Structures are given as structure tokens and as C-alpha cells.
Amino acid sequence: MATETVKIEIHKECKWCGRYFSPDRSNQRYCCQDHQIKANNYRRQYGDDIILKPKKAMCDNMKKISAIARAAREEGMSYGKYVAKYLLPGSNS
Ligand SMILES: [Zn+2]
């Protein structure tokens, strides 16, 4: 099988989600454009380069979410309604 070409796949770890992917370009750092955009937004927001930090940010979000859920309960609203009323300036979907 000498004619068979062996394609070496380089697996890189996505800086955003930590998933392994085969980059199209050698300097690609994220598994998809979506994660690149998210990482760029993150960096702009926190002024910090991203080293799989969203996982921690997600934990903080979870705390925020439970605080919101509690506040919503106090107002007798569902979480979704509370978020829609107070936290979403306009629906994106
Ligand atoms: Zn990713």
C-alpha cells in the first residue's frame, strides 16, 4: 500500500470549549467560527485572554441564574418571564 497517502490530522484543543478539532488553518485556535467570536467577545469584555475560562464563568452564571430564579419566585413569576421582563432588552430569536 505504498500509494496510499497518509493524511496527518492535527488535533488542536479549542480554546473556548476544549474540544479537539482539525484546524483548517495552522493558526486556528477554535473549533468553529462561533467559538472564535465568543472568545473574542469574552476577551473584549474581560480584557483577558481565554484559557478555558468560560467553565468558571459558567459557574458564576449558574449562581446568577439561581439568584434570578429566587428573585422571580419572590415576584411570583416564572424564571423565563422574569428574564424576559427584566433582563432581556429585546428578544434575539
Ligand atoms: Zn469550540
PDB file of the backbone (N, CA, C, O) and the ligand in Angstrom, with CONECT records:
HET     ZN  A 101       1
ATOM      1  N   MET A   1       0.838  -1.207   0.000  1.00  0.00           N
ATOM      2  CA  MET A   1       0.000   0.000   0.000  1.00  0.00           C
ATOM      3  C   MET A   1       0.873   1.257   0.000  1.00  0.00           C
ATOM      4  O   MET A   1       0.639   2.176   0.785  1.00  0.00           O
ATOM      5  N   ALA A   2       1.848   1.296  -0.854  1.00  0.00           N
ATOM      6  CA  ALA A   2       2.762   2.434  -0.884  1.00  0.00           C
ATOM      7  C   ALA A   2       2.118   3.686  -1.480  1.00  0.00           C
ATOM      8  O   ALA A   2       2.540   4.812  -1.218  1.00  0.00           O
ATOM      9  N   THR A   3       1.080   3.452  -2.291  1.00  0.00           N
ATOM     10  CA  THR A   3       0.469   4.612  -2.947  1.00  0.00           C
ATOM     11  C   THR A   3      -0.508   5.357  -2.020  1.00  0.00           C
ATOM     12  O   THR A   3      -0.939   6.479  -2.285  1.00  0.00           O
ATOM     13  N   GLU A   4      -0.809   4.701  -0.984  1.00  0.00           N
ATOM     14  CA  GLU A   4      -1.775   5.335  -0.075  1.00  0.00           C
ATOM     15  C   GLU A   4      -1.136   6.511   0.659  1.00  0.00           C
ATOM     16  O   GLU A   4      -0.076   6.390   1.273  1.00  0.00           O
ATOM     17  N   THR A   5      -1.790   7.605   0.577  1.00  0.00           N
ATOM     18  CA  THR A   5      -1.257   8.769   1.283  1.00  0.00           C
ATOM     19  C   THR A   5      -1.853   8.839   2.677  1.00  0.00           C
ATOM     20  O   THR A   5      -3.053   8.666   2.890  1.00  0.00           O
ATOM     21  N   VAL A   6      -1.000   9.088   3.567  1.00  0.00           N
ATOM     22  CA  VAL A   6      -1.453   9.186   4.947  1.00  0.00           C
ATOM     23  C   VAL A   6      -1.661  10.650   5.282  1.00  0.00           C
ATOM     24  O   VAL A   6      -0.728  11.453   5.277  1.00  0.00           O
ATOM     25  N   LYS A   7      -2.866  10.959   5.560  1.00  0.00           N
ATOM     26  CA  LYS A   7      -3.177  12.336   5.933  1.00  0.00           C
ATOM     27  C   LYS A   7      -3.022  12.484   7.442  1.00  0.00           C
ATOM     28  O   LYS A   7      -3.702  11.841   8.243  1.00  0.00           O
ATOM     29  N   ILE A   8      -2.113  13.347   7.773  1.00  0.00           N
ATOM     30  CA  ILE A   8      -1.901  13.560   9.201  1.00  0.00           C
ATOM     31  C   ILE A   8      -2.870  14.628   9.688  1.00  0.00           C
ATOM     32  O   ILE A   8      -2.839  15.772   9.236  1.00  0.00           O
ATOM     33  N   GLU A   9      -3.693  14.247  10.578  1.00  0.00           N
ATOM     34  CA  GLU A   9      -4.630  15.208  11.136  1.00  0.00           C
ATOM     35  C   GLU A   9      -4.063  15.801  12.412  1.00  0.00           C
ATOM     36  O   GLU A   9      -3.702  15.102  13.359  1.00  0.00           O
ATOM     37  N   ILE A  10      -4.004  17.095  12.388  1.00  0.00           N
ATOM     38  CA  ILE A  10      -3.533  17.768  13.596  1.00  0.00           C
ATOM     39  C   ILE A  10      -4.742  18.055  14.469  1.00  0.00           C
ATOM     40  O   ILE A  10      -5.713  18.681  14.045  1.00  0.00           O
ATOM     41  N   HIS A  11      -4.652  17.594  15.652  1.00  0.00           N
ATOM     42  CA  HIS A  11      -5.765  17.873  16.555  1.00  0.00           C
ATOM     43  C   HIS A  11      -5.369  18.951  17.540  1.00  0.00           C
ATOM     44  O   HIS A  11      -4.391  18.833  18.278  1.00  0.00           O
ATOM     45  N   LYS A  12      -6.143  19.978  17.523  1.00  0.00           N
ATOM     46  CA  LYS A  12      -5.906  21.073  18.447  1.00  0.00           C
ATOM     47  C   LYS A  12      -7.071  21.162  19.409  1.00  0.00           C
ATOM     48  O   LYS A  12      -8.189  20.739  19.113  1.00  0.00           O
ATOM     49  N   GLU A  13      -6.783  21.713  20.543  1.00  0.00           N
ATOM     50  CA  GLU A  13      -7.834  21.880  21.525  1.00  0.00           C
ATOM     51  C   GLU A  13      -8.457  23.262  21.367  1.00  0.00           C
ATOM     52  O   GLU A  13      -7.762  24.278  21.387  1.00  0.00           O
ATOM     53  N   CYS A  14      -9.748  23.282  21.212  1.00  0.00           N
ATOM     54  CA  CYS A  14     -10.451  24.554  21.091  1.00  0.00           C
ATOM     55  C   CYS A  14     -10.256  25.360  22.376  1.00  0.00           C
ATOM     56  O   CYS A  14     -10.474  24.859  23.479  1.00  0.00           O
ATOM     57  N   LYS A  15      -9.839  26.622  22.209  1.00  0.00           N
ATOM     58  CA  LYS A  15      -9.574  27.451  23.385  1.00  0.00           C
ATOM     59  C   LYS A  15     -10.860  27.845  24.089  1.00  0.00           C
ATOM     60  O   LYS A  15     -10.842  28.320  25.225  1.00  0.00           O
ATOM     61  N   TRP A  16     -11.961  27.643  23.410  1.00  0.00           N
ATOM     62  CA  TRP A  16     -13.231  28.031  24.019  1.00  0.00           C
ATOM     63  C   TRP A  16     -13.900  26.876  24.752  1.00  0.00           C
ATOM     64  O   TRP A  16     -14.247  26.985  25.928  1.00  0.00           O
ATOM     65  N   CYS A  17     -14.077  25.748  24.023  1.00  0.00           N
ATOM     66  CA  CYS A  17     -14.865  24.667  24.623  1.00  0.00           C
ATOM     67  C   CYS A  17     -13.997  23.472  25.017  1.00  0.00           C
ATOM     68  O   CYS A  17     -14.470  22.550  25.682  1.00  0.00           O
ATOM     69  N   GLY A  18     -12.711  23.488  24.600  1.00  0.00           N
ATOM     70  CA  GLY A  18     -11.824  22.412  24.994  1.00  0.00           C
ATOM     71  C   GLY A  18     -11.942  21.161  24.142  1.00  0.00           C
ATOM     72  O   GLY A  18     -11.282  20.158  24.413  1.00  0.00           O
ATOM     73  N   ARG A  19     -12.783  21.213  23.106  1.00  0.00           N
ATOM     74  CA  ARG A  19     -12.957  20.067  22.244  1.00  0.00           C
ATOM     75  C   ARG A  19     -11.805  20.003  21.242  1.00  0.00           C
ATOM     76  O   ARG A  19     -11.278  21.032  20.819  1.00  0.00           O
ATOM     77  N   TYR A  20     -11.425  18.789  20.873  1.00  0.00           N
ATOM     78  CA  TYR A  20     -10.367  18.629  19.895  1.00  0.00           C
ATOM     79  C   TYR A  20     -10.937  18.726  18.489  1.00  0.00           C
ATOM     80  O   TYR A  20     -12.023  18.217  18.210  1.00  0.00           O
ATOM     81  N   PHE A  21     -10.196  19.382  17.610  1.00  0.00           N
ATOM     82  CA  PHE A  21     -10.662  19.569  16.244  1.00  0.00           C
ATOM     83  C   PHE A  21      -9.459  19.598  15.306  1.00  0.00           C
ATOM     84  O   PHE A  21      -8.320  19.759  15.743  1.00  0.00           O
ATOM     85  N   SER A  22      -9.729  19.440  14.011  1.00  0.00           N
ATOM     86  CA  SER A  22      -8.682  19.534  12.997  1.00  0.00           C
ATOM     87  C   SER A  22      -8.761  20.906  12.355  1.00  0.00           C
ATOM     88  O   SER A  22      -9.707  21.193  11.621  1.00  0.00           O
ATOM     89  N   PRO A  23      -7.783  21.754  12.622  1.00  0.00           N
ATOM     90  CA  PRO A  23      -7.856  23.117  12.112  1.00  0.00           C
ATOM     91  C   PRO A  23      -7.650  23.185  10.598  1.00  0.00           C
ATOM     92  O   PRO A  23      -6.839  22.449  10.036  1.00  0.00           O
ATOM     93  N   ASP A  24      -8.395  24.077   9.950  1.00  0.00           N
ATOM     94  CA  ASP A  24      -8.202  24.316   8.529  1.00  0.00           C
ATOM     95  C   ASP A  24      -6.950  25.154   8.308  1.00  0.00           C
ATOM     96  O   ASP A  24      -6.220  24.969   7.334  1.00  0.00           O
ATOM     97  N   ARG A  25      -6.725  26.050   9.205  1.00  0.00           N
ATOM     98  CA  ARG A  25      -5.533  26.883   9.132  1.00  0.00           C
ATOM     99  C   ARG A  25      -4.666  26.590  10.360  1.00  0.00           C
ATOM    100  O   ARG A  25      -5.164  26.222  11.425  1.00  0.00           O
ATOM    101  N   SER A  26      -3.360  26.764  10.175  1.00  0.00           N
ATOM    102  CA  SER A  26      -2.451  26.389  11.266  1.00  0.00           C
ATOM    103  C   SER A  26      -2.628  27.272  12.488  1.00  0.00           C
ATOM    104  O   SER A  26      -2.326  26.872  13.612  1.00  0.00           O
ATOM    105  N   ASN A  27      -3.128  28.491  12.247  1.00  0.00           N
ATOM    106  CA  ASN A  27      -3.254  29.388  13.404  1.00  0.00           C
ATOM    107  C   ASN A  27      -4.652  29.391  13.991  1.00  0.00           C
ATOM    108  O   ASN A  27      -4.986  30.214  14.843  1.00  0.00           O
ATOM    109  N   GLN A  28      -5.460  28.457  13.521  1.00  0.00           N
ATOM    110  CA  GLN A  28      -6.831  28.372  14.044  1.00  0.00           C
ATOM    111  C   GLN A  28      -6.806  27.885  15.485  1.00  0.00           C
ATOM    112  O   GLN A  28      -6.159  26.887  15.804  1.00  0.00           O
ATOM    113  N   ARG A  29      -7.504  28.589  16.336  1.00  0.00           N
ATOM    114  CA  ARG A  29      -7.461  28.236  17.757  1.00  0.00           C
ATOM    115  C   ARG A  29      -8.799  27.728  18.283  1.00  0.00           C
ATOM    116  O   ARG A  29      -8.900  27.257  19.416  1.00  0.00           O
ATOM    117  N   TYR A  30      -9.813  27.832  17.449  1.00  0.00           N
ATOM    118  CA  TYR A  30     -11.139  27.437  17.914  1.00  0.00           C
ATOM    119  C   TYR A  30     -11.764  26.445  16.940  1.00  0.00           C
ATOM    120  O   TYR A  30     -11.463  26.462  15.746  1.00  0.00           O
ATOM    121  N   CYS A  31     -12.622  25.594  17.448  1.00  0.00           N
ATOM    122  CA  CYS A  31     -13.177  24.525  16.627  1.00  0.00           C
ATOM    123  C   CYS A  31     -14.137  25.061  15.579  1.00  0.00           C
ATOM    124  O   CYS A  31     -14.362  24.413  14.557  1.00  0.00           O
ATOM    125  N   CYS A  32     -14.700  26.223  15.815  1.00  0.00           N
ATOM    126  CA  CYS A  32     -15.627  26.787  14.842  1.00  0.00           C
ATOM    127  C   CYS A  32     -15.617  28.305  14.983  1.00  0.00           C
ATOM    128  O   CYS A  32     -15.117  28.858  15.963  1.00  0.00           O
ATOM    129  N   GLN A  33     -16.177  28.951  13.986  1.00  0.00           N
ATOM    130  CA  GLN A  33     -16.171  30.412  13.980  1.00  0.00           C
ATOM    131  C   GLN A  33     -16.985  30.965  15.151  1.00  0.00           C
ATOM    132  O   GLN A  33     -16.671  32.010  15.722  1.00  0.00           O
ATOM    133  N   ASP A  34     -18.031  30.230  15.479  1.00  0.00           N
ATOM    134  CA  ASP A  34     -18.880  30.638  16.582  1.00  0.00           C
ATOM    135  C   ASP A  34     -18.078  30.791  17.875  1.00  0.00           C
ATOM    136  O   ASP A  34     -18.232  31.762  18.616  1.00  0.00           O
ATOM    137  N   HIS A  35     -17.218  29.801  18.119  1.00  0.00           N
ATOM    138  CA  HIS A  35     -16.422  29.850  19.346  1.00  0.00           C
ATOM    139  C   HIS A  35     -15.348  30.916  19.264  1.00  0.00           C
ATOM    140  O   HIS A  35     -14.951  31.488  20.279  1.00  0.00           O
ATOM    141  N   GLN A  36     -14.877  31.183  18.054  1.00  0.00           N
ATOM    142  CA  GLN A  36     -13.893  32.249  17.884  1.00  0.00           C
ATOM    143  C   GLN A  36     -14.526  33.588  18.228  1.00  0.00           C
ATOM    144  O   GLN A  36     -13.927  34.415  18.916  1.00  0.00           O
ATOM    145  N   ILE A  37     -15.738  33.785  17.743  1.00  0.00           N
ATOM    146  CA  ILE A  37     -16.456  35.034  18.018  1.00  0.00           C
ATOM    147  C   ILE A  37     -16.735  35.156  19.510  1.00  0.00           C
ATOM    148  O   ILE A  37     -16.560  36.220  20.103  1.00  0.00           O
ATOM    149  N   LYS A  38     -17.172  34.043  20.108  1.00  0.00           N
ATOM    150  CA  LYS A  38     -17.467  34.055  21.546  1.00  0.00           C
ATOM    151  C   LYS A  38     -16.213  34.384  22.347  1.00  0.00           C
ATOM    152  O   LYS A  38     -16.259  35.156  23.305  1.00  0.00           O
ATOM    153  N   ALA A  39     -15.102  33.794  21.945  1.00  0.00           N
ATOM    154  CA  ALA A  39     -13.845  34.032  22.648  1.00  0.00           C
ATOM    155  C   ALA A  39     -13.412  35.479  22.489  1.00  0.00           C
ATOM    156  O   ALA A  39     -12.914  36.093  23.433  1.00  0.00           O
ATOM    157  N   ASN A  40     -13.603  36.031  21.277  1.00  0.00           N
ATOM    158  CA  ASN A  40     -13.249  37.424  21.047  1.00  0.00           C
ATOM    159  C   ASN A  40     -14.101  38.349  21.895  1.00  0.00           C
ATOM    160  O   ASN A  40     -13.604  39.319  22.466  1.00  0.00           O
ATOM    161  N   ASN A  41     -15.382  38.043  21.974  1.00  0.00           N
ATOM    162  CA  ASN A  41     -16.282  38.838  22.808  1.00  0.00           C
ATOM    163  C   ASN A  41     -15.865  38.760  24.263  1.00  0.00           C
ATOM    164  O   ASN A  41     -15.858  39.756  24.988  1.00  0.00           O
ATOM    165  N   TYR A  42     -15.515  37.544  24.670  1.00  0.00           N
ATOM    166  CA  TYR A  42     -15.089  37.327  26.050  1.00  0.00           C
ATOM    167  C   TYR A  42     -13.863  38.171  26.364  1.00  0.00           C
ATOM    168  O   TYR A  42     -13.772  38.824  27.404  1.00  0.00           O
ATOM    169  N   ARG A  43     -12.913  38.131  25.413  1.00  0.00           N
ATOM    170  CA  ARG A  43     -11.660  38.849  25.631  1.00  0.00           C
ATOM    171  C   ARG A  43     -11.929  40.354  25.705  1.00  0.00           C
ATOM    172  O   ARG A  43     -11.330  41.068  26.508  1.00  0.00           O
ATOM    173  N   ARG A  44     -12.844  40.817  24.848  1.00  0.00           N
ATOM    174  CA  ARG A  44     -13.173  42.236  24.853  1.00  0.00           C
ATOM    175  C   ARG A  44     -13.826  42.618  26.183  1.00  0.00           C
ATOM    176  O   ARG A  44     -13.561  43.680  26.746  1.00  0.00           O
ATOM    177  N   GLN A  45     -14.679  41.728  26.662  1.00  0.00           N
ATOM    178  CA  GLN A  45     -15.419  42.024  27.879  1.00  0.00           C
ATOM    179  C   GLN A  45     -14.537  41.981  29.117  1.00  0.00           C
ATOM    180  O   GLN A  45     -14.631  42.852  29.983  1.00  0.00           O
ATOM    181  N   TYR A  46     -13.690  40.980  29.201  1.00  0.00           N
ATOM    182  CA  TYR A  46     -12.899  40.790  30.413  1.00  0.00           C
ATOM    183  C   TYR A  46     -11.451  41.231  30.258  1.00  0.00           C
ATOM    184  O   TYR A  46     -10.682  41.196  31.219  1.00  0.00           O
ATOM    185  N   GLY A  47     -11.072  41.650  29.038  1.00  0.00           N
ATOM    186  CA  GLY A  47      -9.720  42.114  28.793  1.00  0.00           C
ATOM    187  C   GLY A  47      -8.678  41.070  29.107  1.00  0.00           C
ATOM    188  O   GLY A  47      -7.563  41.387  29.521  1.00  0.00           O
ATOM    189  N   ASP A  48      -9.047  39.830  28.908  1.00  0.00           N
ATOM    190  CA  ASP A  48      -8.159  38.751  29.291  1.00  0.00           C
ATOM    191  C   ASP A  48      -8.185  37.683  28.218  1.00  0.00           C
ATOM    192  O   ASP A  48      -9.229  37.401  27.630  1.00  0.00           O
ATOM    193  N   ASP A  49      -7.043  37.099  27.972  1.00  0.00           N
ATOM    194  CA  ASP A  49      -7.044  36.023  27.008  1.00  0.00           C
ATOM    195  C   ASP A  49      -7.725  34.807  27.624  1.00  0.00           C
ATOM    196  O   ASP A  49      -7.799  34.641  28.841  1.00  0.00           O
ATOM    197  N   ILE A  50      -8.202  33.991  26.746  1.00  0.00           N
ATOM    198  CA  ILE A  50      -9.066  32.922  27.238  1.00  0.00           C
ATOM    199  C   ILE A  50      -8.283  31.618  27.361  1.00  0.00           C
ATOM    200  O   ILE A  50      -7.687  31.148  26.392  1.00  0.00           O
ATOM    201  N   ILE A  51      -8.290  31.052  28.531  1.00  0.00           N
ATOM    202  CA  ILE A  51      -7.675  29.740  28.706  1.00  0.00           C
ATOM    203  C   ILE A  51      -8.718  28.852  29.363  1.00  0.00           C
ATOM    204  O   ILE A  51      -8.634  28.523  30.547  1.00  0.00           O
ATOM    205  N   LEU A  52      -9.679  28.484  28.576  1.00  0.00           N
ATOM    206  CA  LEU A  52     -10.793  27.658  29.041  1.00  0.00           C
ATOM    207  C   LEU A  52     -11.438  28.231  30.294  1.00  0.00           C
ATOM    208  O   LEU A  52     -11.816  27.499  31.210  1.00  0.00           O
ATOM    209  N   LYS A  53     -11.554  29.550  30.315  1.00  0.00           N
ATOM    210  CA  LYS A  53     -12.168  30.196  31.464  1.00  0.00           C
ATOM    211  C   LYS A  53     -13.692  30.165  31.472  1.00  0.00           C
ATOM    212  O   LYS A  53     -14.302  30.291  32.533  1.00  0.00           O
ATOM    213  N   PRO A  54     -14.311  30.000  30.319  1.00  0.00           N
ATOM    214  CA  PRO A  54     -15.784  30.013  30.342  1.00  0.00           C
ATOM    215  C   PRO A  54     -16.381  29.017  31.304  1.00  0.00           C
ATOM    216  O   PRO A  54     -17.499  29.207  31.783  1.00  0.00           O
ATOM    217  N   LYS A  55     -15.646  27.948  31.596  1.00  0.00           N
ATOM    218  CA  LYS A  55     -16.189  26.967  32.529  1.00  0.00           C
ATOM    219  C   LYS A  55     -16.403  27.590  33.894  1.00  0.00           C
ATOM    220  O   LYS A  55     -17.392  27.311  34.572  1.00  0.00           O
ATOM    221  N   LYS A  56     -15.467  28.437  34.288  1.00  0.00           N
ATOM    222  CA  LYS A  56     -15.631  29.146  35.544  1.00  0.00           C
ATOM    223  C   LYS A  56     -16.729  30.188  35.389  1.00  0.00           C
ATOM    224  O   LYS A  56     -17.576  30.355  36.267  1.00  0.00           O
ATOM    225  N   ALA A  57     -16.700  30.885  34.257  1.00  0.00           N
ATOM    226  CA  ALA A  57     -17.727  31.890  34.012  1.00  0.00           C
ATOM    227  C   ALA A  57     -19.096  31.236  34.040  1.00  0.00           C
ATOM    228  O   ALA A  57     -20.065  31.832  34.510  1.00  0.00           O
ATOM    229  N   MET A  58     -19.178  30.026  33.545  1.00  0.00           N
ATOM    230  CA  MET A  58     -20.448  29.318  33.527  1.00  0.00           C
ATOM    231  C   MET A  58     -20.911  29.037  34.960  1.00  0.00           C
ATOM    232  O   MET A  58     -22.103  29.112  35.261  1.00  0.00           O
ATOM    233  N   CYS A  59     -19.956  28.712  35.843  1.00  0.00           N
ATOM    234  CA  CYS A  59     -20.301  28.504  37.245  1.00  0.00           C
ATOM    235  C   CYS A  59     -20.876  29.785  37.837  1.00  0.00           C
ATOM    236  O   CYS A  59     -21.878  29.754  38.552  1.00  0.00           O
ATOM    237  N   ASP A  60     -20.234  30.911  37.534  1.00  0.00           N
ATOM    238  CA  ASP A  60     -20.739  32.186  38.019  1.00  0.00           C
ATOM    239  C   ASP A  60     -22.127  32.437  37.462  1.00  0.00           C
ATOM    240  O   ASP A  60     -23.002  32.959  38.154  1.00  0.00           O
ATOM    241  N   ASN A  61     -22.323  32.063  36.206  1.00  0.00           N
ATOM    242  CA  ASN A  61     -23.627  32.212  35.584  1.00  0.00           C
ATOM    243  C   ASN A  61     -24.677  31.387  36.306  1.00  0.00           C
ATOM    244  O   ASN A  61     -25.810  31.826  36.505  1.00  0.00           O
ATOM    245  N   MET A  62     -24.282  30.188  36.693  1.00  0.00           N
ATOM    246  CA  MET A  62     -25.225  29.321  37.389  1.00  0.00           C
ATOM    247  C   MET A  62     -25.662  29.957  38.705  1.00  0.00           C
ATOM    248  O   MET A  62     -26.824  29.867  39.101  1.00  0.00           O
ATOM    249  N   LYS A  63     -24.705  30.600  39.374  1.00  0.00           N
ATOM    250  CA  LYS A  63     -25.040  31.294  40.619  1.00  0.00           C
ATOM    251  C   LYS A  63     -26.014  32.422  40.329  1.00  0.00           C
ATOM    252  O   LYS A  63     -26.984  32.644  41.053  1.00  0.00           O
ATOM    253  N   LYS A  64     -25.715  33.135  39.227  1.00  0.00           N
ATOM    254  CA  LYS A  64     -26.566  34.242  38.829  1.00  0.00           C
ATOM    255  C   LYS A  64     -27.975  33.727  38.521  1.00  0.00           C
ATOM    256  O   LYS A  64     -28.979  34.325  38.907  1.00  0.00           O
ATOM    257  N   ILE A  65     -28.010  32.604  37.816  1.00  0.00           N
ATOM    258  CA  ILE A  65     -29.297  32.040  37.413  1.00  0.00           C
ATOM    259  C   ILE A  65     -30.119  31.653  38.631  1.00  0.00           C
ATOM    260  O   ILE A  65     -31.327  31.887  38.662  1.00  0.00           O
ATOM    261  N   SER A  66     -29.474  31.059  39.640  1.00  0.00           N
ATOM    262  CA  SER A  66     -30.253  30.673  40.816  1.00  0.00           C
ATOM    263  C   SER A  66     -30.710  31.906  41.580  1.00  0.00           C
ATOM    264  O   SER A  66     -31.780  31.897  42.188  1.00  0.00           O
ATOM    265  N   ALA A  67     -29.902  32.976  41.555  1.00  0.00           N
ATOM    266  CA  ALA A  67     -30.317  34.217  42.203  1.00  0.00           C
ATOM    267  C   ALA A  67     -31.514  34.809  41.474  1.00  0.00           C
ATOM    268  O   ALA A  67     -32.450  35.313  42.095  1.00  0.00           O
ATOM    269  N   ILE A  68     -31.468  34.738  40.137  1.00  0.00           N
ATOM    270  CA  ILE A  68     -32.579  35.254  39.331  1.00  0.00           C
ATOM    271  C   ILE A  68     -33.836  34.428  39.595  1.00  0.00           C
ATOM    272  O   ILE A  68     -34.936  34.963  39.735  1.00  0.00           O
ATOM    273  N   ALA A  69     -33.641  33.108  39.659  1.00  0.00           N
ATOM    274  CA  ALA A  69     -34.783  32.216  39.881  1.00  0.00           C
ATOM    275  C   ALA A  69     -35.445  32.533  41.214  1.00  0.00           C
ATOM    276  O   ALA A  69     -36.669  32.499  41.341  1.00  0.00           O
ATOM    277  N   ARG A  70     -34.615  32.840  42.205  1.00  0.00           N
ATOM    278  CA  ARG A  70     -35.149  33.166  43.526  1.00  0.00           C
ATOM    279  C   ARG A  70     -35.931  34.489  43.464  1.00  0.00           C
ATOM    280  O   ARG A  70     -37.034  34.603  43.997  1.00  0.00           O
ATOM    281  N   ALA A  71     -35.329  35.479  42.799  1.00  0.00           N
ATOM    282  CA  ALA A  71     -35.983  36.782  42.661  1.00  0.00           C
ATOM    283  C   ALA A  71     -37.298  36.638  41.912  1.00  0.00           C
ATOM    284  O   ALA A  71     -38.290  37.285  42.247  1.00  0.00           O
ATOM    285  N   ALA A  72     -37.295  35.778  40.888  1.00  0.00           N
ATOM    286  CA  ALA A  72     -38.506  35.562  40.099  1.00  0.00           C
ATOM    287  C   ALA A  72     -39.591  34.948  40.976  1.00  0.00           C
ATOM    288  O   ALA A  72     -40.758  35.334  40.900  1.00  0.00           O
ATOM    289  N   ARG A  73     -39.189  33.977  41.818  1.00  0.00           N
ATOM    290  CA  ARG A  73     -40.143  33.315  42.704  1.00  0.00           C
ATOM    291  C   ARG A  73     -40.769  34.321  43.667  1.00  0.00           C
ATOM    292  O   ARG A  73     -41.961  34.269  43.968  1.00  0.00           O
ATOM    293  N   GLU A  74     -39.913  35.249  44.146  1.00  0.00           N
ATOM    294  CA  GLU A  74     -40.407  36.245  45.088  1.00  0.00           C
ATOM    295  C   GLU A  74     -41.450  37.161  44.445  1.00  0.00           C
ATOM    296  O   GLU A  74     -42.342  37.688  45.111  1.00  0.00           O
ATOM    297  N   GLU A  75     -41.307  37.330  43.128  1.00  0.00           N
ATOM    298  CA  GLU A  75     -42.297  38.161  42.428  1.00  0.00           C
ATOM    299  C   GLU A  75     -43.432  37.328  41.859  1.00  0.00           C
ATOM    300  O   GLU A  75     -44.310  37.839  41.164  1.00  0.00           O
ATOM    301  N   GLY A  76     -43.401  36.046  42.163  1.00  0.00           N
ATOM    302  CA  GLY A  76     -44.460  35.165  41.686  1.00  0.00           C
ATOM    303  C   GLY A  76     -44.440  34.930  40.192  1.00  0.00           C
ATOM    304  O   GLY A  76     -45.465  34.638  39.576  1.00  0.00           O
ATOM    305  N   MET A  77     -43.239  35.064  39.613  1.00  0.00           N
ATOM    306  CA  MET A  77     -43.106  34.864  38.167  1.00  0.00           C
ATOM    307  C   MET A  77     -42.273  33.626  37.888  1.00  0.00           C
ATOM    308  O   MET A  77     -41.521  33.155  38.742  1.00  0.00           O
ATOM    309  N   SER A  78     -42.419  33.114  36.690  1.00  0.00           N
ATOM    310  CA  SER A  78     -41.539  32.030  36.292  1.00  0.00           C
ATOM    311  C   SER A  78     -40.194  32.649  35.916  1.00  0.00           C
ATOM    312  O   SER A  78     -40.097  33.839  35.615  1.00  0.00           O
ATOM    313  N   TYR A  79     -39.174  31.816  35.942  1.00  0.00           N
ATOM    314  CA  TYR A  79     -37.839  32.300  35.609  1.00  0.00           C
ATOM    315  C   TYR A  79     -37.823  32.941  34.228  1.00  0.00           C
ATOM    316  O   TYR A  79     -37.267  34.022  34.030  1.00  0.00           O
ATOM    317  N   GLY A  80     -38.447  32.248  33.278  1.00  0.00           N
ATOM    318  CA  GLY A  80     -38.469  32.735  31.885  1.00  0.00           C
ATOM    319  C   GLY A  80     -39.130  34.092  31.769  1.00  0.00           C
ATOM    320  O   GLY A  80     -38.641  34.980  31.070  1.00  0.00           O
ATOM    321  N   LYS A  81     -40.258  34.244  32.468  1.00  0.00           N
ATOM    322  CA  LYS A  81     -40.983  35.515  32.403  1.00  0.00           C
ATOM    323  C   LYS A  81     -40.166  36.634  33.030  1.00  0.00           C
ATOM    324  O   LYS A  81     -40.115  37.755  32.524  1.00  0.00           O
ATOM    325  N   TYR A  82     -39.527  36.295  34.151  1.00  0.00           N
ATOM    326  CA  TYR A  82     -38.728  37.294  34.858  1.00  0.00           C
ATOM    327  C   TYR A  82     -37.581  37.788  33.976  1.00  0.00           C
ATOM    328  O   TYR A  82     -37.336  38.989  33.864  1.00  0.00           O
ATOM    329  N   VAL A  83     -36.893  36.844  33.361  1.00  0.00           N
ATOM    330  CA  VAL A  83     -35.768  37.191  32.488  1.00  0.00           C
ATOM    331  C   VAL A  83     -36.250  38.047  31.323  1.00  0.00           C
ATOM    332  O   VAL A  83     -35.622  39.041  30.959  1.00  0.00           O
ATOM    333  N   ALA A  84     -37.393  37.633  30.739  1.00  0.00           N
ATOM    334  CA  ALA A  84     -37.923  38.367  29.594  1.00  0.00           C
ATOM    335  C   ALA A  84     -38.307  39.787  29.995  1.00  0.00           C
ATOM    336  O   ALA A  84     -38.135  40.732  29.225  1.00  0.00           O
ATOM    337  N   LYS A  85     -38.836  39.924  31.224  1.00  0.00           N
ATOM    338  CA  LYS A  85     -39.308  41.243  31.644  1.00  0.00           C
ATOM    339  C   LYS A  85     -38.159  42.165  32.048  1.00  0.00           C
ATOM    340  O   LYS A  85     -38.132  43.337  31.673  1.00  0.00           O
ATOM    341  N   TYR A  86     -37.208  41.624  32.817  1.00  0.00           N
ATOM    342  CA  TYR A  86     -36.197  42.491  33.407  1.00  0.00           C
ATOM    343  C   TYR A  86     -34.826  42.446  32.744  1.00  0.00           C
ATOM    344  O   TYR A  86     -34.079  43.424  32.782  1.00  0.00           O
ATOM    345  N   LEU A  87     -34.506  41.335  32.149  1.00  0.00           N
ATOM    346  CA  LEU A  87     -33.111  41.164  31.729  1.00  0.00           C
ATOM    347  C   LEU A  87     -32.889  41.187  30.235  1.00  0.00           C
ATOM    348  O   LEU A  87     -31.760  41.381  29.784  1.00  0.00           O
ATOM    349  N   LEU A  88     -33.934  40.993  29.460  1.00  0.00           N
ATOM    350  CA  LEU A  88     -33.746  40.992  28.011  1.00  0.00           C
ATOM    351  C   LEU A  88     -34.269  42.304  27.425  1.00  0.00           C
ATOM    352  O   LEU A  88     -35.464  42.593  27.489  1.00  0.00           O
ATOM    353  N   PRO A  89     -33.356  43.094  26.853  1.00  0.00           N
ATOM    354  CA  PRO A  89     -33.793  44.344  26.242  1.00  0.00           C
ATOM    355  C   PRO A  89     -34.653  44.077  25.002  1.00  0.00           C
ATOM    356  O   PRO A  89     -35.536  44.869  24.675  1.00  0.00           O
ATOM    357  N   GLY A  90     -34.403  43.000  24.338  1.00  0.00           N
ATOM    358  CA  GLY A  90     -35.190  42.632  23.176  1.00  0.00           C
ATOM    359  C   GLY A  90     -34.875  41.190  22.835  1.00  0.00           C
ATOM    360  O   GLY A  90     -33.747  40.728  23.011  1.00  0.00           O
ATOM    361  N   SER A  91     -35.849  40.506  22.361  1.00  0.00           N
ATOM    362  CA  SER A  91     -35.610  39.105  22.066  1.00  0.00           C
ATOM    363  C   SER A  91     -34.808  38.949  20.783  1.00  0.00           C
ATOM    364  O   SER A  91     -35.077  39.600  19.774  1.00  0.00           O
ATOM    365  N   ASN A  92     -33.821  38.071  20.851  1.00  0.00           N
ATOM    366  CA  ASN A  92     -32.985  37.842  19.668  1.00  0.00           C
ATOM    367  C   ASN A  92     -33.572  36.779  18.749  1.00  0.00           C
ATOM    368  O   ASN A  92     -33.233  36.701  17.568  1.00  0.00           O
ATOM    369  N   SER A  93     -34.436  35.983  19.298  1.00  0.00           N
ATOM    370  CA  SER A  93     -34.883  34.853  18.493  1.00  0.00           C
ATOM    371  C   SER A  93     -36.146  35.168  17.708  1.00  0.00           C
ATOM    372  O   SER A  93     -36.649  34.314  16.979  1.00  0.00           O
TER     373      SER A  93
HETATM  374 ZN    ZN A 101     -15.063  25.037  20.448  1.00  0.00          ZN2+
END
